[in-house]
Amino acid sequence: RRLSVGERAPYTADQLRRRVDHLAELTNRQPGLLPANIAAPQFLSRLRDDVAVIADRADALWARLGADQDYVALCHWNANVDNA
């Protein structure tokens, strides 16, 4: 996080839960798009419960990821594959 074009606004727990809800809707509409273990209702339910922790501990999560070179990469935050 040292080299950045700007700080992103942190997601709230509700915003993260909505993202998981959208993921669940996607798995229902496109069942073969994701691996079965990721699309499984049990996984998505647990993920929805667990994302609230991320909102409260985002700084600690970034610090831990940044401390290990295996989790560091250079990427533009808007590097969508459809931007080519």
MOKA-V296479 format. One record per run of one state. SS is the DSSP state (H for helix, E for strand, - for the rest). FROM is the first residue (numbers start at 1). TO is the last residue. If there is no record, write none. Layout:
ss = [SS SS]
from = [FROM FROM]
to = [TO TO]
This chain:
ss = [- H - H - H - H - H - H -]
from = [1 13 30 36 40 41 57 58 67 69 72 81 84]
to = [12 29 35 39 40 56 57 66 68 71 80 83 84]
